[in-house]
Amino acid sequence: MASNLTTPFLPTTRREFLRQTGRGLGLLAFSRFAPAFLVNSTLASAPAAEKDRSILVIVQLAGGNDGLNTLVPFEDANYYRLRPTLGLAKNTVLPLDATLGLHPSCAALHGLFHDGQLAIVQNVGYPNPNRSHFRSSEIWETASGSNDFATTGWIGRYLDNACAGRPDADAHDPLAVHLNTLNGTPETFLSQRDHPTFGMLAGSGGRKDSEETRRLLEQVAVDAPADDTSEASYLRHTLMDALVTEKKVQSVLSDYRPSANYPVNPFAASLRSVAGLIASGLPTRVYFVTLNGFDTHVNQATQQANLLKTLSDGLAAFQKDLVAHRLADQVTTMTFSEFGRRPSENESHGTDHGTAAPLFVLGAQVKGGLHGTPPSLALARNEDVTYSTDFRSVYATMLERWLDAPSADILGGKFDRLPLFA
Amino acid sequence: MTPLSLPPETAWQPLAAGDWNAEAARHLLRRAGWTAQPAEVARSLQDGLPATLDRLFPAEPDLFPPPALLTHFEAALPSYAQRLRAAAPEERRQLQREERERAQATLVNLTIRWLQFAAQPEHAAYAKWVLFLSDIYVVSFQKVYNPPMIYRHFDILGRNGLGPAPALTKAVSRSPAMILYLDLNQNQAKAPNENFAREMMELFVLGEGQYTEADIKEAARAFTGYRTRPAFDDFHFAAGQHDAGLKTVFGHTGNFTGDEVIDLAYGRPAAGAFLPHELVKFYLSDTMLPAPYLESLGAAWRTEGGYNLRWLAQRFFGSRLFFAPAFRADFIKSPVQYYLGLIQDLGLDVTPIPRFVVNPLRQMGQVLYQPPNVRGWLGGRNWVNSATLAARRSLAEALFTPIDEDTLNADEQIEIVAARTQGHDRFTVTDASLATLAALPPSALVDQLSRTLLAAPPTPAFRAALHDYLAGGGADPASRAHRLRRTIVTLLESPEYQLC
């Protein structure tokens, strides 16, 4: 390998930045547009890391998780009527109270429930439910009404709101990070203003691949005209900013020593990375992780069992890791899915697109237990459940009670808050 | 960045035949269309510039045919209207909800079908031209909410896009989508609504400051009675709502109709320079040309060109100014161009799955049929910030990542199978598709990739890094293939590839 690829080119610290600039290492070429965190810290001392900031981790269960077989109403005859083959027998579910139990794959979450760290909000949805994956995901991610279109996501608007007027609003470290998402930045993060967000590039952009690409891209600033107002120069600037963040994230993650045994799968690996980034003290407030494959139209039983095990074991390892690093008080994790599934199973031992479903909220500060009310299952064939808790109530609670932000401004209206925090 | 060495009087003269070379052809193809495919470059050189312009902007361009789902939606509109009338209130709401869901799905499908159409090299230039016109004659699905109307609006732009500009403006004034978008439906003799008349003058024909408020008030009266019936997607003129009285517009007085007011607007000298201004903004540069250049082209367009749009397109793209060095590789691609450019450059098919196509476009900042407001997209440098650049990079990565079909939702699997049966199955790059390139030695490889992919050559350090990286693959085929893939991804993520 050529030597210019083994020499670190981009600085990750102010000291490195100054040293390299002093050496005139081509960095002069872009020192005019050097990453804000480096420039700012050369002008004034960098703002101290907020040690006690609260962090939200959002886990997307993409495809539409079947709520009825996640939180099972094992005393309800209607459940077994609607689910003649998929219904889970009372003696296999993990009981939470006299009538409800978790899917047998959720043993780890069951333990967290009994430790008081897991809240389950029942029957969450919205009025006039849409059954398209695409559209219903959009509604959840933008927190819009079923018939409205929002061009920004609820976390994007939170960042707009939180950063308004802050002098370090353009600081360089990412305020929101997404991992393992299939299609780039989640709509949840789309904002009016430009905030530093960061994504671990999907697919083949594994660590080694993106490392190679990053090292090659670093060379685009070398030999670039020093004082140049061209579009190329503007693009180089923006790219260099992104590469500095990537490099920093990369080095944080390779140094991280988790204190829990994470299962070997991409979802758990993403959670491990989230724990590593949180432990590094980045100012990131929101993380977004996707677990895909919940669209179980055919032979649901095995698929959902595997997915819920991945979810449950991954979250439990993550929580254990946070506790061991004394970070658990800072972090709340919530799940969401674009919809639940039809109560009546279909002819292929699967379920079709439905409406409301339960979601999980996990964390040391969380008030564990069952929240909200279960759906009525006195339903005709192919009829859907009617939601009882609006998903924007969950968001409002997270914004007000956890992220300390004005939910009405961000959600475009007032929604009831839930007693999810002690 | 103005080519001041070319004075305004001669800047728009045709490029000298001797200056027509491969670099010039690539510049033209990247700006007028999405990319410069080697076969297209070769053909353009063989044909010469005038014939190439005739081909890019032909007398009878291919139009985007209506997708089946749209036709189906449209055919069901009358029966939907009928059922709606007959329904009880609660049932009515349910019907409306279902109709909205169908409308959304139909629009997403329209987006994907249009991208598939526009990705064909023979459609690229005209599809982009229609997109340019739609950035002037803006409508948005968010307000119109009717996919057939949106389709029809673009079809109106397509059918009138290379004819006389006044005819285009008149056709647009009858576009049902425009009638809803700019509230012509609300415009009545007793209570004129000025929205359309104002935007016609400010955003379609003349530009700000070229009219008085009184001109707008009077012109609005001429457009009273323009109506559409959403369920039928048509134009009809409600004579009873029309104000047939005397109006005074631009100093002329008469019982003007809407069409006559449009003719009066084109009678103003400012109408000549307005569209050239929009052309520069959309196709040429973030830095506007000094007024004398716009006026010089505008005057020629009025007098010599008779306001013919084909004349204007060919004069603009064939001019000495368009090919001036200052305008080479110094313009940021739109998200649509970035996406379709990747599809063409990588020899791929548009993946018929919304979240693989519509979501990336949204993340990059451009949702087709939903511009941010009546002014359209800002374009140029506004396309790029940290988030949108990250979205571009992850799109490039995604096109090198095989789709794991087991994790697709059921409706997505159906789309994939349907596309495959039609022979469209190249959704991501495979090593097999890179075999020809893989045979080249590193130096030739970098040169070829730079030439075909980039508008500007890589800096020497970047080029050397790519070369050394490729050479480091040694003789092992797997390692070489890996490095070839990473090199291409790197180039597609580079600042240079964002430019055209």
HADDOCK unambig.tbl for C-alpha pairs under 7 A between the chains (distance, minus, plus):
assign (segid A and resid 1 and name CA) (segid B and resid 469 and name CA) 6.75 0.50 0.50
assign (segid A and resid 1 and name CA) (segid B and resid 472 and name CA) 5.75 0.50 0.50
assign (segid A and resid 2 and name CA) (segid B and resid 468 and name CA) 6.12 0.50 0.50
assign (segid A and resid 63 and name CA) (segid B and resid 409 and name CA) 6.25 0.50 0.50
assign (segid A and resid 134 and name CA) (segid B and resid 355 and name CA) 6.96 0.50 0.50
assign (segid A and resid 183 and name CA) (segid B and resid 355 and name CA) 6.82 0.50 0.50
assign (segid A and resid 183 and name CA) (segid B and resid 356 and name CA) 6.27 0.50 0.50
assign (segid A and resid 183 and name CA) (segid B and resid 359 and name CA) 6.86 0.50 0.50
assign (segid A and resid 183 and name CA) (segid B and resid 360 and name CA) 6.55 0.50 0.50
assign (segid A and resid 184 and name CA) (segid B and resid 360 and name CA) 6.80 0.50 0.50
assign (segid A and resid 184 and name CA) (segid B and resid 391 and name CA) 5.78 0.50 0.50
assign (segid A and resid 184 and name CA) (segid B and resid 394 and name CA) 5.75 0.50 0.50
assign (segid A and resid 185 and name CA) (segid B and resid 363 and name CA) 6.49 0.50 0.50
assign (segid A and resid 185 and name CA) (segid B and resid 391 and name CA) 6.47 0.50 0.50
assign (segid A and resid 194 and name CA) (segid B and resid 385 and name CA) 6.70 0.50 0.50
assign (segid A and resid 194 and name CA) (segid B and resid 387 and name CA) 6.90 0.50 0.50
assign (segid A and resid 196 and name CA) (segid B and resid 386 and name CA) 6.52 0.50 0.50
assign (segid A and resid 197 and name CA) (segid B and resid 387 and name CA) 6.43 0.50 0.50
assign (segid A and resid 201 and name CA) (segid B and resid 394 and name CA) 5.77 0.50 0.50
assign (segid A and resid 202 and name CA) (segid B and resid 394 and name CA) 6.81 0.50 0.50
assign (segid A and resid 202 and name CA) (segid B and resid 398 and name CA) 6.80 0.50 0.50
assign (segid A and resid 203 and name CA) (segid B and resid 398 and name CA) 6.55 0.50 0.50
assign (segid A and resid 203 and name CA) (segid B and resid 401 and name CA) 5.54 0.50 0.50
assign (segid A and resid 204 and name CA) (segid B and resid 397 and name CA) 6.89 0.50 0.50
assign (segid A and resid 204 and name CA) (segid B and resid 401 and name CA) 5.47 0.50 0.50
assign (segid A and resid 205 and name CA) (segid B and resid 397 and name CA) 6.43 0.50 0.50
assign (segid A and resid 213 and name CA) (segid B and resid 486 and name CA) 6.44 0.50 0.50
assign (segid A and resid 213 and name CA) (segid B and resid 490 and name CA) 5.40 0.50 0.50
assign (segid A and resid 216 and name CA) (segid B and resid 465 and name CA) 6.25 0.50 0.50
assign (segid A and resid 216 and name CA) (segid B and resid 466 and name CA) 6.72 0.50 0.50
assign (segid A and resid 217 and name CA) (segid B and resid 490 and name CA) 6.63 0.50 0.50
assign (segid A and resid 217 and name CA) (segid B and resid 494 and name CA) 6.58 0.50 0.50
assign (segid A and resid 219 and name CA) (segid B and resid 461 and name CA) 6.00 0.50 0.50
assign (segid A and resid 219 and name CA) (segid B and resid 462 and name CA) 4.93 0.50 0.50
assign (segid A and resid 220 and name CA) (segid B and resid 459 and name CA) 6.68 0.50 0.50
assign (segid A and resid 220 and name CA) (segid B and resid 462 and name CA) 5.26 0.50 0.50
assign (segid A and resid 222 and name CA) (segid B and resid 461 and name CA) 6.08 0.50 0.50
assign (segid A and resid 223 and name CA) (segid B and resid 459 and name CA) 6.42 0.50 0.50
assign (segid A and resid 223 and name CA) (segid B and resid 461 and name CA) 6.45 0.50 0.50
assign (segid A and resid 224 and name CA) (segid B and resid 459 and name CA) 6.83 0.50 0.50
assign (segid A and resid 230 and name CA) (segid B and resid 330 and name CA) 6.69 0.50 0.50
assign (segid A and resid 231 and name CA) (segid B and resid 330 and name CA) 5.66 0.50 0.50
assign (segid A and resid 231 and name CA) (segid B and resid 331 and name CA) 6.55 0.50 0.50
assign (segid A and resid 231 and name CA) (segid B and resid 332 and name CA) 6.95 0.50 0.50
assign (segid A and resid 232 and name CA) (segid B and resid 330 and name CA) 6.89 0.50 0.50
assign (segid A and resid 232 and name CA) (segid B and resid 495 and name CA) 6.08 0.50 0.50
assign (segid A and resid 232 and name CA) (segid B and resid 496 and name CA) 6.56 0.50 0.50
assign (segid A and resid 235 and name CA) (segid B and resid 495 and name CA) 5.32 0.50 0.50
assign (segid A and resid 236 and name CA) (segid B and resid 495 and name CA) 5.82 0.50 0.50
assign (segid A and resid 238 and name CA) (segid B and resid 385 and name CA) 6.60 0.50 0.50
assign (segid A and resid 238 and name CA) (segid B and resid 386 and name CA) 6.09 0.50 0.50
assign (segid A and resid 242 and name CA) (segid B and resid 386 and name CA) 6.67 0.50 0.50
assign (segid A and resid 292 and name CA) (segid B and resid 407 and name CA) 6.54 0.50 0.50
assign (segid A and resid 293 and name CA) (segid B and resid 407 and name CA) 4.80 0.50 0.50
assign (segid A and resid 293 and name CA) (segid B and resid 408 and name CA) 6.87 0.50 0.50
assign (segid A and resid 295 and name CA) (segid B and resid 409 and name CA) 5.43 0.50 0.50
assign (segid A and resid 295 and name CA) (segid B and resid 410 and name CA) 6.90 0.50 0.50
